[in-house]
């Protein structure tokens, strides 16, 4: 049964989304930079009675990421849903980062989205279905978060172009722009945010959007 592939399966949004989709019966493949993080999220899914495959790959390592995505497809088939949730979040201002450091943030926040979409998108388009969701943020750029602000702006542009490529074939591509700090027990509880991802996955084509702002 085709299911969910999530890239960036940490303890907050990633884990909550994985558990939410698994509760609907979808098998889940979780990809995280560290094997321990991937296995912890997979174990949380299994603890709910779901099926989960844990895979370790750095989103900036193209070969490793593509290999992990292929492993997930081999295990569960072409996915019904893909969530790109990897991100490098830190405070930095103009001049704080070297060029190499800045490029490293873009590799996680933007290039990984395009790698994932290029690798899985054509297969989803050929199947004529699917949802490709990207975790965004920073609805307004802030000088205290320069690299993140630019990265999330890049996510919006990347998602829009991926949607132009895949949307006509029946794949819903959108960004969920989370407008606050994600913490459990707050207005930005990851379990509540995960409900938005599930709703977008189930949304009919007539109601598709390129960007959804999650603001509380």
Backbone as JSON, one array per atom type, in Angstrom:
{
  "sequence": "XXXXXXXXXXXXXXXXXXXXXXXXXXXXXXXXXXXXXXXXXXXXXXXXXXXXXXXXXXXXXXXXXXXXXXXXXXXXXXXXXXXXXXXXXXXXXXXXXXXXXXXXXXXXXXXXXXXXXXXXXXXXXXXXXXXXXXXXXXXXXXXXXXXXXXXXXXXXXXXXXXXXXXXXXXXXXXXXXXXXXXXXXXXXXXXXXXXXXXXXXXXXXXXXXXXXXXXX",
  "N": [[0.84, -1.19, 0.0], [0.76, 2.12, -1.0], [2.27, 4.89, 0.72], [3.43, 7.3, 3.04], [6.31, 9.31, 2.65], [8.61, 10.91, 4.61], [10.89, 13.46, 4.87], [13.17, 14.55, 7.08], [12.56, 13.92, 9.92], [12.22, 14.71, 12.67], [11.69, 15.28, 16.27], [9.43, 16.93, 16.5], [7.4, 18.49, 14.34], [7.92, 16.62, 12.26], [7.74, 14.06, 13.48], [5.13, 14.13, 14.49], [3.61, 14.42, 12.14], [4.26, 12.02, 10.83], [3.11, 10.14, 12.6], [0.44, 10.93, 12.45], [-0.36, 10.43, 9.78], [0.11, 7.71, 9.7], [-1.84, 6.77, 11.41], [-4.01, 6.72, 9.8], [-3.68, 4.48, 8.39], [-1.63, 4.44, 6.54], [1.5, 3.22, 5.46], [4.68, 4.31, 6.64], [7.67, 5.91, 5.71], [10.44, 7.1, 7.25], [12.84, 9.59, 7.05], [15.81, 10.7, 8.31], [18.58, 12.74, 9.36], [20.21, 11.53, 11.28], [20.54, 8.15, 12.34], [19.5, 7.38, 14.8], [17.53, 9.31, 15.37], [15.76, 8.84, 13.25], [14.97, 6.22, 13.84], [13.74, 6.58, 16.34], [11.48, 8.09, 15.67], [10.23, 6.29, 13.93], [9.74, 4.25, 15.76], [7.88, 5.5, 17.38], [5.72, 5.64, 15.65], [5.23, 2.92, 15.26], [4.53, 2.28, 17.83], [1.99, 3.26, 17.92], [0.71, 1.37, 16.54], [1.21, 1.44, 13.86], [2.88, 1.07, 10.61], [6.31, 1.41, 9.94], [9.3, 2.53, 8.43], [12.63, 3.11, 9.07], [15.07, 5.35, 7.98], [18.33, 6.55, 7.37], [19.69, 9.52, 6.24], [21.41, 12.35, 5.09], [19.99, 15.36, 4.14], [21.47, 17.03, 2.56], [23.22, 15.46, 1.22], [23.24, 14.31, -1.77], [23.42, 11.76, -3.07], [23.04, 9.95, -0.93], [20.5, 10.74, -0.05], [18.87, 10.26, -2.31], [19.22, 7.49, -2.49], [18.01, 6.65, -0.09], [15.37, 7.44, -0.6], [14.75, 5.77, -2.75], [14.89, 3.3, -1.44], [12.7, 3.54, 0.24], [10.6, 3.64, -1.63], [10.9, 1.12, -2.78], [10.11, -0.41, -0.63], [7.46, 0.39, 0.01], [6.16, 1.28, -2.25], [5.32, 3.74, -4.85], [4.92, 6.85, -3.35], [1.91, 8.06, -1.74], [1.98, 10.43, -0.42], [4.39, 12.95, 0.16], [6.48, 14.52, 2.43], [8.51, 17.22, 2.93], [10.49, 18.14, 5.42], [12.86, 18.87, 6.44], [15.23, 21.13, 7.84], [17.45, 23.85, 8.54], [17.71, 25.64, 11.28], [18.57, 28.64, 12.64], [19.79, 31.53, 14.39], [21.09, 34.28, 12.73], [22.88, 37.09, 11.46], [23.49, 39.66, 8.96], [26.63, 39.16, 7.63], [27.43, 37.37, 9.58], [27.81, 34.72, 8.76], [30.05, 32.69, 6.86], [30.55, 32.39, 3.28], [30.49, 29.68, 2.61], [29.19, 28.59, 4.84], [26.71, 29.81, 4.63], [25.82, 28.76, 2.19], [25.57, 26.14, 2.97], [23.3, 26.22, 4.61], [21.35, 26.81, 2.72], [21.48, 24.51, 1.22], [20.22, 22.61, 2.81], [17.71, 23.8, 3.35], [16.57, 24.5, 0.88], [17.71, 23.25, -1.51], [17.52, 20.53, -0.95], [14.76, 20.15, -1.05], [14.28, 20.38, -3.8], [15.81, 18.26, -4.79], [14.45, 16.07, -3.67], [11.9, 16.4, -4.82], [12.53, 16.21, -7.55], [13.35, 13.6, -7.67], [11.22, 11.97, -6.77], [8.91, 13.14, -7.77], [8.35, 12.79, -10.67], [7.55, 10.09, -10.7], [5.31, 10.11, -9.07], [3.73, 11.81, -10.59], [3.42, 10.23, -12.86], [1.81, 8.28, -11.79], [-0.4, 9.78, -11.44], [-1.36, 11.03, -9.16], [-1.16, 12.2, -5.74], [0.49, 13.95, -2.99], [2.63, 16.59, -2.3], [4.24, 18.03, 0.19], [5.69, 20.81, 1.83], [7.48, 22.0, 4.57], [7.32, 25.24, 5.56], [8.17, 28.58, 6.66], [8.78, 31.66, 8.49], [7.08, 33.96, 7.56], [7.43, 36.66, 7.3], [10.42, 38.29, 6.46], [13.24, 38.43, 8.65], [15.86, 40.31, 10.0], [17.4, 39.26, 12.03], [17.34, 36.6, 11.54], [18.64, 35.82, 9.1], [19.66, 33.84, 7.2], [17.73, 31.83, 7.48], [15.39, 33.22, 6.83], [15.86, 33.83, 4.12], [16.12, 31.25, 3.17], [13.55, 30.15, 3.6], [12.06, 31.84, 1.98], [13.1, 30.97, -0.41], [12.08, 28.38, -0.37], [9.34, 28.86, -0.8], [9.41, 29.81, -3.46], [10.57, 27.59, -4.75], [8.66, 25.59, -4.23], [6.49, 26.61, -5.63], [7.39, 26.41, -8.28], [7.8, 23.65, -8.51], [5.15, 22.88, -8.24], [4.12, 23.91, -10.62], [5.28, 22.15, -12.38], [4.36, 19.57, -11.57], [1.68, 19.72, -10.82], [-0.25, 19.75, -13.02], [-0.38, 17.06, -13.56], [-1.77, 15.92, -11.54], [-0.72, 16.05, -8.98], [-0.69, 17.43, -5.83], [0.96, 20.17, -4.75], [2.32, 21.98, -2.16], [3.19, 24.55, 0.26], [3.47, 24.62, 3.76], [3.38, 27.22, 5.72], [4.64, 27.85, 8.68], [4.0, 29.98, 11.23], [5.12, 30.5, 13.72], [6.95, 29.62, 16.74], [7.48, 26.21, 17.12], [6.21, 24.23, 19.57], [5.34, 21.81, 22.0], [2.14, 21.77, 23.57], [1.49, 24.39, 23.11], [0.14, 27.11, 21.09], [1.24, 26.41, 18.74], [1.47, 23.65, 18.61], [2.91, 20.61, 17.59], [1.28, 18.38, 17.0], [-1.18, 19.53, 16.39], [-0.45, 21.01, 14.15], [0.16, 18.91, 12.45], [-2.35, 18.0, 11.79], [-3.13, 19.87, 9.9], [-1.49, 19.17, 7.76], [-2.49, 16.64, 7.14], [-5.11, 17.33, 6.39], [-4.58, 18.83, 4.09], [-3.55, 16.84, 2.47], [-5.83, 15.37, 1.99], [-7.41, 17.13, 0.64], [-9.62, 18.21, -1.94], [-9.02, 18.66, -5.49], [-10.1, 21.04, -6.47], [-9.8, 22.79, -4.39], [-7.12, 23.21, -3.99], [-4.07, 24.78, -2.87], [-1.17, 26.86, -3.24], [0.29, 27.77, -1.11], [-0.1, 27.55, 2.38], [-0.85, 29.36, 5.21], [-0.01, 28.82, 8.46], [-1.03, 30.17, 11.17], [-1.39, 31.29, 14.47]],
  "CA": [[0.0, 0.0, 0.0], [1.56, 3.34, -1.0], [2.07, 5.64, 1.95], [4.08, 8.59, 3.26], [7.74, 9.47, 2.87], [8.88, 12.19, 5.24], [12.31, 13.8, 4.97], [13.26, 15.46, 8.21], [11.58, 13.3, 10.82], [12.62, 14.99, 14.04], [10.72, 15.01, 17.34], [8.29, 17.84, 16.54], [6.49, 18.35, 13.2], [8.17, 15.38, 11.54], [7.21, 12.9, 14.21], [3.67, 14.25, 14.57], [3.05, 14.13, 10.82], [4.4, 10.59, 10.6], [2.11, 9.43, 13.41], [-0.91, 11.28, 11.98], [-0.63, 9.71, 8.54], [0.09, 6.28, 10.0], [-3.12, 6.44, 12.04], [-4.98, 6.5, 8.72], [-3.37, 3.22, 7.74], [-0.56, 4.55, 5.56], [2.85, 2.92, 5.91], [5.49, 5.52, 6.68], [9.13, 5.84, 5.66], [10.96, 8.32, 7.87], [14.23, 9.85, 6.7], [16.42, 11.72, 9.17], [20.04, 12.79, 9.21], [20.78, 10.54, 12.17], [19.77, 6.9, 12.42], [18.77, 7.33, 16.07], [16.32, 10.13, 15.22], [14.85, 8.12, 12.36], [14.42, 5.06, 14.53], [12.84, 7.05, 17.4], [10.21, 8.45, 15.04], [9.61, 5.05, 13.46], [9.25, 3.53, 16.94], [6.65, 6.17, 17.83], [4.67, 5.19, 14.72], [4.93, 1.51, 15.56], [3.85, 2.27, 19.12], [0.58, 3.53, 17.65], [0.18, 0.28, 15.74], [1.46, 1.68, 12.44], [4.06, 0.49, 9.95], [7.28, 2.47, 9.71], [10.64, 2.18, 8.01], [13.56, 4.16, 9.46], [16.17, 5.49, 7.03], [19.24, 7.65, 7.71], [20.31, 10.21, 5.11], [21.51, 13.79, 5.2], [19.32, 15.97, 3.0], [22.45, 17.71, 1.71], [24.0, 14.44, 0.52], [22.31, 13.92, -2.82], [23.44, 10.32, -3.3], [22.42, 9.27, 0.21], [19.07, 11.04, -0.04], [18.2, 9.51, -3.4], [19.23, 6.07, -2.12], [16.97, 6.45, 0.93], [14.06, 7.55, -1.25], [14.55, 4.53, -3.51], [14.61, 2.24, -0.48], [11.32, 3.73, 0.69], [9.71, 3.24, -2.73], [10.98, -0.34, -2.89], [9.39, -1.02, 0.49], [6.04, 0.76, 0.12], [5.61, 1.73, -3.52], [5.32, 5.18, -5.1], [4.16, 7.38, -2.21], [0.73, 8.92, -1.84], [2.33, 11.72, 0.16], [5.79, 13.24, 0.51], [6.63, 15.73, 3.24], [9.89, 17.66, 3.14], [10.44, 18.86, 6.69], [14.23, 19.15, 6.9], [15.55, 22.55, 7.87], [18.51, 24.31, 9.43], [17.15, 26.83, 11.93], [19.49, 29.3, 13.56], [19.81, 32.99, 14.33], [22.31, 34.88, 12.19], [22.67, 38.38, 10.83], [24.37, 39.98, 7.85], [28.05, 39.07, 7.94], [27.74, 36.34, 10.58], [28.17, 33.45, 8.14], [30.88, 32.67, 5.66], [29.82, 31.96, 2.09], [30.28, 28.23, 2.69], [28.17, 28.34, 5.86], [25.42, 30.22, 4.09], [25.43, 27.78, 1.18], [25.16, 24.92, 3.68], [21.92, 26.37, 5.04], [20.49, 26.7, 1.54], [21.47, 23.11, 0.79], [19.19, 21.92, 3.59], [16.39, 24.45, 3.32], [16.02, 24.67, -0.47], [18.17, 22.28, -2.51], [16.96, 19.23, -0.6], [13.39, 20.12, -1.57], [14.33, 20.14, -5.24], [16.29, 16.89, -4.99], [13.36, 15.15, -3.34], [10.85, 16.55, -5.83], [13.02, 15.7, -8.83], [13.5, 12.14, -7.6], [9.94, 11.28, -6.58], [7.82, 13.8, -8.48], [7.94, 12.16, -11.93], [6.86, 8.83, -10.43], [3.98, 10.48, -8.58], [2.99, 12.34, -11.74], [3.05, 9.1, -13.71], [0.69, 7.62, -11.13], [-1.54, 10.68, -11.54], [-1.91, 11.35, -7.84], [-0.18, 12.4, -4.67], [0.63, 15.23, -2.32], [4.0, 16.94, -1.96], [4.1, 19.11, 1.16], [6.97, 21.33, 2.3], [7.37, 22.83, 5.75], [7.88, 26.57, 5.41], [8.19, 29.41, 7.85], [9.23, 33.04, 8.28], [6.22, 34.67, 6.61], [8.07, 37.96, 7.11], [11.86, 38.16, 6.68], [13.78, 39.1, 9.83], [17.31, 40.48, 9.92], [18.03, 38.4, 13.03], [17.32, 35.23, 11.01], [18.88, 36.1, 7.69], [19.75, 32.64, 6.37], [16.45, 31.13, 7.52], [14.43, 34.01, 6.07], [16.12, 33.63, 2.7], [15.84, 29.86, 2.86], [12.11, 29.93, 3.52], [11.61, 32.49, 0.76], [13.45, 30.04, -1.48], [11.12, 27.27, -0.31], [8.11, 29.28, -1.47], [9.65, 29.83, -4.91], [10.79, 26.22, -5.21], [7.38, 24.88, -4.2], [5.66, 27.12, -6.72], [7.87, 25.85, -9.55], [7.48, 22.22, -8.5], [3.72, 22.78, -8.5], [3.91, 24.11, -12.05], [5.71, 20.92, -13.07], [3.64, 18.34, -11.19], [0.26, 19.95, -10.61], [-1.11, 19.31, -14.13], [-0.48, 15.59, -13.59], [-2.58, 15.44, -10.42], [0.01, 16.07, -7.71], [-0.9, 18.66, -5.08], [2.22, 20.66, -4.18], [2.07, 23.19, -1.37], [4.02, 24.86, 1.42], [2.8, 24.99, 5.0], [4.21, 28.25, 6.35], [4.36, 27.86, 10.12], [4.34, 31.37, 11.57], [5.53, 30.65, 15.1], [7.84, 28.6, 17.28], [6.78, 24.95, 17.35], [6.44, 23.62, 20.88], [4.17, 21.06, 22.48], [1.35, 22.45, 24.57], [1.3, 25.79, 22.76], [-0.69, 27.31, 19.9], [1.95, 25.77, 17.62], [1.73, 22.25, 18.98], [3.12, 19.86, 16.35], [0.15, 17.5, 16.7], [-2.19, 20.35, 15.71], [0.08, 21.31, 12.82], [0.05, 17.69, 11.65], [-3.72, 17.93, 11.27], [-3.15, 20.67, 8.68], [-0.87, 18.37, 6.7], [-3.44, 15.59, 6.73], [-6.21, 17.98, 5.68], [-4.09, 19.17, 2.75], [-3.44, 15.6, 1.71], [-7.17, 14.92, 1.65], [-8.15, 18.23, 0.02], [-9.94, 18.0, -3.35], [-8.24, 19.49, -6.4], [-10.72, 22.36, -6.61], [-9.41, 23.62, -3.25], [-5.67, 23.22, -3.82], [-3.38, 26.06, -2.68], [0.3, 26.78, -3.33], [0.83, 28.05, 0.22], [-1.06, 27.67, 3.48], [-0.24, 30.0, 6.37], [-0.46, 28.29, 9.75], [-0.78, 31.23, 12.14], [-2.29, 31.24, 15.61]],
  "C": [[0.88, 1.24, 0.0], [1.26, 4.19, 0.23], [2.77, 6.98, 1.93], [5.58, 8.41, 3.32], [7.94, 10.84, 3.47], [10.38, 12.37, 5.41], [12.45, 14.89, 6.02], [12.26, 15.04, 9.26], [12.0, 13.46, 12.27], [11.47, 14.88, 15.02], [9.49, 15.91, 17.35], [7.38, 17.61, 15.33], [6.68, 17.01, 12.5], [7.54, 14.17, 12.2], [5.69, 12.94, 14.26], [3.01, 13.94, 13.23], [3.13, 12.63, 10.52], [3.33, 9.8, 11.35], [0.7, 9.69, 12.89], [-1.26, 10.5, 10.72], [-0.72, 8.21, 8.81], [-1.23, 5.87, 10.64], [-4.22, 6.23, 11.0], [-4.68, 5.24, 7.93], [-2.26, 3.28, 6.72], [0.76, 4.07, 6.16], [3.73, 4.16, 5.74], [6.97, 5.17, 6.56], [9.66, 7.16, 6.19], [12.45, 8.43, 7.58], [14.74, 10.97, 7.59], [17.93, 11.65, 9.01], [20.72, 11.73, 10.08], [19.91, 9.31, 12.28], [18.97, 6.81, 13.71], [17.47, 8.12, 15.99], [15.3, 9.42, 14.35], [14.19, 6.96, 13.09], [13.47, 5.48, 15.65], [11.48, 7.43, 16.82], [9.49, 7.2, 14.54], [9.04, 4.26, 14.63], [7.97, 4.16, 17.46], [5.47, 5.77, 16.95], [4.26, 3.77, 15.04], [4.2, 1.39, 16.89], [2.37, 2.57, 18.99], [-0.07, 2.41, 16.85], [0.4, 0.44, 14.24], [2.69, 0.96, 11.93], [5.03, 1.61, 9.62], [8.64, 1.87, 9.36], [11.55, 3.35, 8.35], [14.76, 4.16, 8.52], [17.01, 6.7, 7.42], [19.84, 8.21, 6.43], [20.31, 11.7, 5.39], [20.89, 14.4, 3.95], [20.27, 16.71, 2.08], [23.33, 16.75, 0.94], [23.1, 13.83, -0.54], [22.26, 12.41, -3.02], [22.73, 9.57, -2.17], [20.92, 9.51, 0.25], [18.33, 10.26, -1.11], [18.15, 8.01, -3.09], [18.15, 5.77, -1.09], [15.59, 6.51, 0.31], [13.75, 6.3, -2.07], [14.22, 3.36, -2.59], [13.17, 2.32, 0.0], [10.34, 3.29, -0.39], [9.72, 1.72, -2.9], [10.15, -1.03, -1.82], [7.89, -0.8, 0.42], [5.4, 1.18, -1.19], [5.73, 3.24, -3.69], [4.42, 5.84, -4.06], [2.9, 8.13, -2.61], [1.06, 10.33, -1.37], [3.82, 11.78, 0.43], [5.78, 14.53, 1.31], [8.12, 16.03, 3.37], [9.9, 18.61, 4.33], [11.83, 19.18, 7.23], [14.48, 20.65, 6.87], [16.67, 22.83, 8.84], [18.07, 25.65, 10.01], [18.18, 27.39, 12.89], [19.38, 30.81, 13.37], [21.14, 33.44, 13.75], [21.93, 36.17, 11.47], [23.66, 38.57, 9.68], [25.83, 39.97, 8.31], [28.42, 38.01, 8.95], [28.27, 35.06, 9.96], [29.15, 33.66, 7.0], [30.03, 32.23, 4.48], [29.53, 30.47, 2.16], [29.19, 27.9, 3.72], [26.78, 28.71, 5.35], [24.92, 29.22, 3.05], [24.97, 26.47, 1.83], [23.72, 25.03, 4.16], [20.96, 26.25, 3.85], [20.41, 25.26, 1.04], [20.39, 22.32, 1.52], [17.81, 22.49, 3.29], [15.75, 24.51, 1.95], [16.41, 23.53, -1.41], [17.62, 20.89, -2.22], [15.53, 19.06, -1.07], [13.4, 19.73, -3.04], [14.84, 18.74, -5.56], [15.18, 15.88, -4.77], [12.26, 15.2, -4.39], [11.28, 15.98, -7.17], [13.08, 14.18, -8.83], [12.16, 11.42, -7.53], [8.81, 11.85, -7.44], [7.41, 13.14, -9.78], [7.19, 10.84, -11.73], [5.44, 9.09, -9.9], [3.12, 11.01, -9.72], [2.55, 11.22, -12.67], [1.88, 8.32, -13.13], [-0.57, 8.48, -11.15], [-2.15, 11.08, -10.23], [-0.77, 11.68, -6.89], [-0.17, 13.81, -4.13], [2.09, 15.43, -1.95], [3.95, 18.19, -1.1], [5.47, 19.51, 1.69], [6.73, 22.22, 3.52], [8.09, 24.16, 5.51], [7.87, 27.31, 6.73], [8.58, 30.83, 7.48], [8.35, 33.77, 7.26], [6.7, 36.09, 6.34], [9.56, 37.8, 7.37], [12.32, 38.98, 7.88], [15.29, 39.16, 9.74], [18.05, 39.61, 10.92], [18.09, 36.94, 12.58], [17.51, 35.3, 9.49], [18.86, 34.83, 6.84], [18.43, 31.88, 6.34], [15.41, 31.89, 6.71], [14.61, 33.81, 4.57], [15.82, 32.19, 2.28], [14.35, 29.6, 2.7], [11.49, 30.69, 2.35], [11.92, 31.61, -0.45], [12.52, 28.84, -1.54], [9.83, 27.64, -1.03], [8.29, 29.26, -2.99], [9.82, 28.42, -5.46], [9.48, 25.45, -5.27], [6.49, 25.33, -5.35], [6.09, 26.51, -8.05], [7.63, 24.35, -9.63], [6.0, 22.0, -8.79], [3.41, 22.99, -9.98], [4.26, 22.86, -12.84], [4.76, 19.76, -12.83], [2.14, 18.51, -11.08], [-0.62, 19.48, -11.75], [-1.27, 17.8, -14.22], [-1.23, 15.03, -12.39], [-1.89, 15.4, -9.08], [-0.18, 17.43, -7.05], [0.39, 19.05, -4.38], [1.94, 21.94, -3.42], [3.06, 23.32, -0.23], [3.12, 25.17, 2.61], [3.73, 25.96, 5.73], [3.8, 28.37, 7.81], [4.89, 29.17, 10.68], [4.75, 31.57, 13.01], [6.44, 29.51, 15.54], [7.03, 27.34, 17.64], [7.19, 24.37, 18.7], [5.17, 22.91, 21.32], [3.47, 21.84, 23.58], [1.14, 23.93, 24.32], [0.36, 25.88, 21.56], [-0.05, 26.69, 18.66], [2.39, 24.37, 18.02], [1.87, 21.43, 17.69], [1.99, 18.9, 16.0], [-0.97, 18.27, 15.99], [-1.74, 20.71, 14.3], [-0.05, 20.1, 11.9], [-1.35, 17.52, 11.07], [-3.85, 18.74, 9.98], [-2.55, 19.9, 7.51], [-1.83, 17.29, 6.2], [-4.6, 16.18, 5.95], [-5.8, 18.35, 4.26], [-3.97, 17.94, 1.87], [-4.8, 15.14, 1.22], [-7.96, 15.95, 0.83], [-8.42, 17.95, -1.45], [-9.22, 19.02, -4.24], [-8.8, 20.9, -6.54], [-10.28, 23.32, -5.51], [-7.9, 23.65, -3.01], [-5.14, 24.64, -3.66], [-1.88, 25.83, -2.82], [0.95, 27.01, -1.98], [-0.3, 28.17, 1.22], [-0.31, 28.29, 4.67], [-0.85, 29.41, 7.63], [-0.08, 29.31, 10.81], [-1.83, 31.18, 13.23], [-2.06, 32.45, 16.52]]
}
